[in-house]
Amino acid sequence: MDFRKATDALFDRVTHEELAEKLHVSVPTIRQARLANGSLAHRTPPEGWEGAVRAIAESRIRHYQRLIGHLAEPKRG
């Protein structure tokens, strides 16, 4: 694995779109639920958000474990 591929994997991030897709809601719904409770545009978080956040976090863990594994492999050539 070269420097660029490794750092691309390291800098990979979770997006509003990914969470919205997992919850079957719109991106604005995610953004509004993240607003401060006192905000006029604040909305209640979507049902099942805890499970969706956990699933995405577990996916990120696996992503970084794969990256660690690739970096631990002996260099070839």
C-alpha positions in Angstrom: 0.0 0.0 0.0 1.4 3.4 -0.9 1.3 6.6 1.0 -1.6 8.1 -1.0 -3.8 5.0 -0.7 -3.1 4.7 3.0 -3.9 8.3 3.7 -7.0 8.3 1.5 -8.2 5.4 3.7 -7.2 7.2 6.9 -9.0 10.4 5.9 -12.2 8.6 4.8 -15.2 9.9 6.8 -18.8 9.3 7.5 -21.2 11.7 5.8 -24.7 13.0 6.5 -25.7 11.2 3.3 -24.5 7.9 4.6 -26.5 8.2 7.9 -29.6 9.4 6.0 -29.4 6.5 3.7 -29.1 4.0 6.6 -32.1 5.6 8.3 -34.2 6.0 5.1 -34.6 9.7 5.7 -33.4 12.9 4.0 -30.1 14.7 4.6 -32.0 17.8 5.9 -33.7 15.5 8.5 -30.3 14.5 9.8 -29.0 18.1 9.8 -32.1 19.4 11.6 -31.9 16.7 14.2 -28.3 17.7 14.9 -29.3 21.3 15.6 -29.3 22.6 19.2 -32.5 21.7 21.0 -33.6 25.4 21.3 -33.2 26.0 17.6 -36.5 26.7 15.7 -35.5 24.3 13.0 -34.5 21.5 15.4 -36.3 18.1 14.8 -36.4 14.9 16.8 -33.8 12.4 15.7 -35.1 9.7 13.4 -36.3 6.5 15.0 -33.6 3.9 15.2 -30.8 6.3 15.0 -28.8 4.5 17.8 -28.6 1.3 15.8 -27.7 3.1 12.6 -24.9 5.1 14.3 -23.6 1.9 15.9 -23.7 0.0 12.5 -21.8 2.8 10.8 -19.3 3.0 13.7 -18.7 -0.8 13.5 -18.2 -0.4 9.8 -15.6 2.3 10.4 -13.8 0.0 12.9 -13.6 -2.7 10.3 -12.3 -0.2 7.7 -9.5 0.9 10.0 -8.7 -2.6 11.0 -8.2 -3.5 7.3 -6.0 -0.4 6.9 -3.9 -1.5 9.9 -3.6 -5.0 8.4 -2.5 -3.6 5.0 0.2 -1.4 6.7 1.4 -4.4 8.8 2.0 -6.5 5.6 5.7 -6.8 4.6 6.6 -4.5 1.7 7.1 -6.2 -1.6 9.8 -5.1 -4.1 
